[in-house]
Amino acid sequence: MKRLHILAVSLLVGIALAAAVPAAADVPDARLVVSDVTVTPAAPDPGNTTTVEFTVANSGGSTTGVAVDRVALRNRTDGTVHAEASRLGALSVGDDVTLELSTAFDDAGVKDLELVVETEDEDGETVTVTRPVMIVVGGVDAAGITDDVQVDARTVLPSEIDEDEQLNVDLGADASGLLGGDSEEDDEELRTPLVRVEVTNFGTATARDVVVAPSTANESLARLAVVDVAPGTAESVFFDAGRFDDPTTITFEASYTLGTDRNASETTLEYRPNRGEVVLTDVDMTLEDGTVTVTGNAANPGLGAVNGAIVSIGETEYVEPAYPAREYFVGTIPESEFVRFDVTADVDHANATTVPLTVTYLADGDPYERTVELEYDARSESDESDGGSGVPLSVVAVIGGSVVIAGGAALSRRRLRGRD
C-alpha cells in the first residue's frame, strides 16, 4: 500500500528566437522524485513525536548528479517550517536516499504540510521539488473528520504519476514514453486530460470493495474499481476526461464497505479542458514607400479552438496603425493550426525602438487581449533585392501565460472583462 502523496508540477511557456519552434519550459537536467512517504505514527497524539520518512531519487532520466542541500517539512498555507535538515550529501544519476524528519504538534487536527527538497546540479542550477503530506493529529475524532473515508479529485499530467501506480486508462498510441521513457513525443502528455481520484482512509478499519462512480448532471459514467484501502493510506484511480470539450462539473462518489456496513463519500470537480491560445511565429518586418508591414503566423498550440482572433498594430508616440491593414481579422484558429497575417503601420524611423502588436481572441468563450513589443528593425524592399538575407526581427512572439523575456521583446497580457 502507498502512503499519502500527491505530486505537483508547473508549466512555463517561453519566448524563443525566430528560427526556433515555440516550446514548453526547459525540463531540468535533474529529474527528482519524492516517493514512499510514511508518517509514523499514522495518527499521532498532540505533543508526541511524529516522524515523516521519505525517499528522494535522482531518476534515470536525469543528465546530472545533484547535491541535496536542504530538506524541510513545512506548512503549505503559511510556510511555517516544522523540521529541516541540510547538507545531506550527493545523488548520482539513478541513485536514491531515504531520509526522515521528526517534529511534534501541539494541537489536534488535520495538518496540511509539504516536503521540500532543495538541490543543486553539477552546473550550479537549483532544482527544488515538493510533495504534499497530510497528518491527522489526535486521530479522526479529535481532528473533526466526520467520515472515515474521503475522496478527492484533481487534474494531473502523466508525468505526475508514480511508476508504481496502476494507470487504468488508455493514453492512446502516441503516448509512449509519458512515464519517464525516452520518447520524443513528450508534448503528447499535455493532450491527455486525466483526473486523479484519490480515496483516503482516516479510520481504523480497512475500506473494502471500493468503487468510484463518476457522474455529471446529465449522465452516469463507467465506474472505477479501487483496491482495498488500509487505515492511514490512500489509493488512486485515473479517470479520462478527454470526452469533455466544455467546462463540466463531475461528481465522484466512492462507495465502500466497513465491517458489514456499506458507506459512501463524494466530491465534485469543476473540470475545465485546456484552452486554446495564440502564438505569433515567423514574424517579419519590411519597409516599402514609407509604410512598415509586419507579417507572421498566428498559431494555436493549445488544446481547443481560438475564435474571433484579431491582430492589430498598437499606437505609441512613434507608431500608429496605417492603411491598408491597420488590423487583420484572423478569425478561428483550430487546435494545432495557424493563419498568416499582415498589418501595416506608419513609424518614426529615427526614434521608434519597438512596434506593439496586439492580439484579441476568445478561448473557451472568454475574451483575452495580449500585447507584445517587437523590436523595430524593418528591412526595406531594396535591401532584400540587393541580396539581404535572414529575418530582420529576431524574435518569436509567444502570446501565452508565463513568459521569459528574450530577443528584445516584452510581453504583457490581460483578460478582458468587457469591451466598449
N, C-alpha and C positions, 0 to 999 in steps of 0.2 A: 504494500500500500504506500502511496505517496503521502507526504505531509503537505500542509497548506502551502500553496505557492501560486503566484501569478507573475508573468513576465511583462515587461513594458519596453517598447521601442519608440523611437522618434524618427520622423522623416524630415529631411531638409532638401529643398529644391534650390539649385544654384544658377548662376549666370556663367556661361562658358564663352569661348571665342567663336568667331563665325564659322570656322572650319569644323567645329565640333557639333555633335548631336546633343540636344538637351538631355540631361541625365539626372537621376536622383542623387542624393548626397553620397559622398565617398564612404564606402564601408571601411571601418577601422581595420588596420593591419592585424590588430589583436582581437580575436573573436572570443570574448569571455562569456562564460556561462556560470550562473549561480544555481545550484540544484541541491537535492536531498536535504531540504531544510527540516530540522526536527526541533520541536520545543519540548523541554523536559523540566518539570512535569507538564503534561498537556494542559492542565487547568490549575496553575499554582495558586496557593493562598497568598493574600496580601502580606508583604514583609518577608516572604520566603524567597530563596534564590531560584531564579529561572535561568536556564541555560539554553541558548539557541545554537545548535550545531548545523553547519552547512559546508558544502563543497564548492570551491572555486576552480574552474577548469579553463585552461587556455586551449581551446579546441583545435583539432587537426586542420581546420580551415584557416588558422592564423598563419601569418608570414613572419612573425616576430615573437621573441620572448618578451616577458614583462617582469617588472619588479612590483611586488604588491606593497604599496606604500602605506595604505590605511584601510581598515575595515571598521564599520560602525553600525550600531543599531540605534535608529532614531525614529522620532515621531513623524508620521507623514504629514500631519497638519501644521505643526509649528516648528518642526525641525529640532526639537529637544533631543540631545544625544543621551542615551541611557547607558551605553557601553561602547568602547572603541579600543583598538589596538593598532600599532604602527610598525613599519619596518619588518615585514613578515617573510621576507625572502623573495626569490625569483621563481618564475614558472617558464620552462621552455615550451615550445610548441608541442601540444599533446599531453602536457603534464597537468596534474590537478593536486589540490591540497585540501584537507578537511580542517576547518577552523571552528572555534566556538567563542561566543561572547556570553557573559553572565551578568545579570542585574537582578533587582528586586523592585516590585511595585507596591506603593503604599496603599493604594485604593483598589477595590474590586471593580470589575468592568471589562469591556472589550477594548483592548489596546491595538490601535491601527498603526503598525510600525513598518519600517522597511530596513533591509540590509543594504548598506552602501559599500561598494568595493572600488577603491581608487588605485589605479596602477599607472606605470609609466613604461612605454615600449622602448625598443632599442634606439629609436630616433629621437627620444626625449618627448614624444607626444603623450598627453594624458588621456587615458581611457577609463571611464567610470561606468559601472553598471549598478543597477538597483534591483531589489527583489522584495515585494511586499510580504509582510508577516503579520498575522493576526494572532494575538494571545488573549485568551479568556481568563482573566484573573478572578479567582474565587469560585469558578465553576459556572454552570449555566444559570442557576437561580440567582446568585449574587450579581452576575453580570446583567441581569434583567432580560435575558433571552427567553421568550415565551414558547418558542418552537425549537425542539432539539435539533431538527434537521432543517437547513435552509438552502435555498437555491439562488444562484447569481448568474447573470448572463452579460457578456460583453463581446464586442467585435475584436478579432485578432487577425494577425497575419500568420501564414505558415511558419515564418522564421521565429515566431514566439513559442512554438510548440516544442516541448521536450522530446528528445529522441525516444524516450521510453514510454511516451503516451501513445495510446492507440488512436490513430486517425481514422475515424469511422465514416468519412465522406470521400467521394471520388473527386480528386482535384483535376482530372482531365489528362489527356495525353501530353499536353505541353507543359505539365507541371513537374517534370523530373528535376531533381536537384533542389527542390524547395526546402528540404530539411537539412541543408548544410552540405549538399553534394557539390560536384564540380560542374553542374550545368551552366551554360552561358545564358540561360533563359531566366536570370534572376528577377527581371522585371515582371515575369508572369505571376509572381506571388501577389502582386498588387491587384490582379484580376480575379482573385479567389476570395470572395467575401465570406468569411467564416465567423460563426458565433460560438464562443466557448461557453458551455453551460456547465457550471461547477456546483456540485452538491456537497455540502459541508455538514458533518455530523458533530455537533457540540454536546451530544448526550453521552450516556454511559452504556448504551446498548447498540449493537450493530444494526444498521438500517439495511434490510434485505429486500430483494425483489424490487429494486429501484427502477422506476420508469419515468422518463421525462416526456411530457406531451406538449409539443408546441402548437399554438393556435393564433389566429388573427380574429378580427371582428367578423370576418366572412367565412372562415373555414377552419377545420381541424387538420393538422398536418401529421405526417408519419411520426410515430412515437420512437423514442430512442432509449435503448436499454443501457443501464449503468450497473457496473459491478457493485457488490455489497460494499457499503461504506462503514468502516470500523469507527469506533469513538475517537474523536480528536483528529480525524483525517478528512480528506476531500478527494472526490473523484470527478473526472470531467468527461464529457462527450462533446462532439462538434456538430453544429448544425449549419448546413449550406444555405446561405441566404441569397444565393445568386438568382433565384427566381423573382426577387422583388426589385423592380425598377424604380419604384416610388417609395418615399418615406412610409414606413409601416410600423404600427405598434404590434409587437409579438409578445404573447404571454407564454411563459414556460412553467408548467406545473409538474413538480416532482412528487410522485406518489411512492410510498414505501411502507414496509411492514416492520413494526417494532413489537416483538413478542407475538401476540395474536391480533394486535390492532393494525388496521390499515389507515395511514395518515397521509396528509399531503401538504406541500408548501409550494408557493409560486412567486414568480417575479415577472416584471414586464420590461421590455427593452424597446426604446424608441429607435428603431433601426433606420438609418439614413444611408442609402447607397452612395458610393463615391461619386462626386460631381465631376462634370466636365470643367476644363479650364482652358485658357488661351495662352499660347506661347508664340512669340514672334521670332522667326528664324530667317536666315539668309538675307538679312537687311542690307540694302544698298542705297547709296545717296549720290545723285548726279545733278549737275547744274547745266541748264540749257536756256539761252535767251533770258537770263536773269532769274529764272524760276528753278527752285530746288525740288526735285522729285525723289521721294522716299518710297522704295519698293521692298517687298519681302513676302513671307508666307505667314499667315495666321493659322497656327496649327493647334489641334486639340489632343494632347496626350492623356487627358483624363478618362474617366470611366463613365461617360454619359455625354449626350449631345449638348452642344452650346448653341443657343438661339439668339437671333437679333443682334449679332455681333457687328459693331461699327468701329472702324479705325479712323482716327482723325488727328490732324495737326493741332497741337496746343498753341495758345497765343502767349508771347512774352514781350518784353521790351524790344527785342531784336528779331523776333519771329512772329509771323502771322499767317494763318491759312490763306491760300490763294487759289484763284480759278486756274485750271478747270476741276480740280479734285480736292476741295477743302476737307472732305471726309469720304470714306469708302464704305458702302454697306456690304459687309461680308455675308451676313445672314446666318444660316445654320451651318455649323461645322460638326459633322458626325464624329464619334469616337475614333481616334487614330487617323483622322483625315486632316487636310489643310486646304486653305484657299489663298490664292495670290491676291495681293492688294497693291495699290499705288496711290499716294496722296501728294499734294503739291503745296509749296509754301514760298512766301517772299521772306528773304533772310538778309539781315545786315551783315554782309560777309566780313566786314572789318571788325565787328565787335561780338558777334554771336559765337558762343563756345559749345552750345548744346541746342538740340531741336527736340521739343517734347512731343511724344506720341502717346495718344490716349486710346484705350480700348474699352468699350462698354459692351456688356452682353448679359444674357440670362443663363444661369446654371441651376437646374432643378427648380426653376420658377423664381429664383431670387436674383435681383439685379446686382451687378458688380461693375465697378469702374477701376481700371488700373492704368497708371501712367509710368512711362519710362523716359528718362532723359538721355537721348542719343548724342554722342559726341559729334560735333559738327565738323565734317571733313569731306565736303562734297567734291567729287571729281567731275570736271567738265567733259562734254562730249568730245572736245578737241583733244583732251588728254588721252581719252580712250583710243581715238583714231590714230594718235601718234605712237601707239604701242603700249600705253599704260595697262598694267595688269593687276589683278587682285581686287578684292573688295575694299573700298576705301574706309568703310566703317567696320572696325574690328570688334564687333560685339554681336552676340546672340542675346536678344532681349527676352528674358523669361518673365511672363506676366503670371506670377504664381503666388504661393503663400510665403514661406520663409525664403530669404534670398541671400546670396553672397554678392557683394558689390565688386565688379571686376571690369577691366577694359574701359574705365572712364564712364560707366553708366550707373545711374542711380534710379532706384525703383521705389515707387510708393503705391499703396493700394488702399481702397476703402470700399465697404459695402454700402450701396445706395439704399437709403430709407425712403426716398421718394424723388421724383423728378418734376421740375416745374413745367 
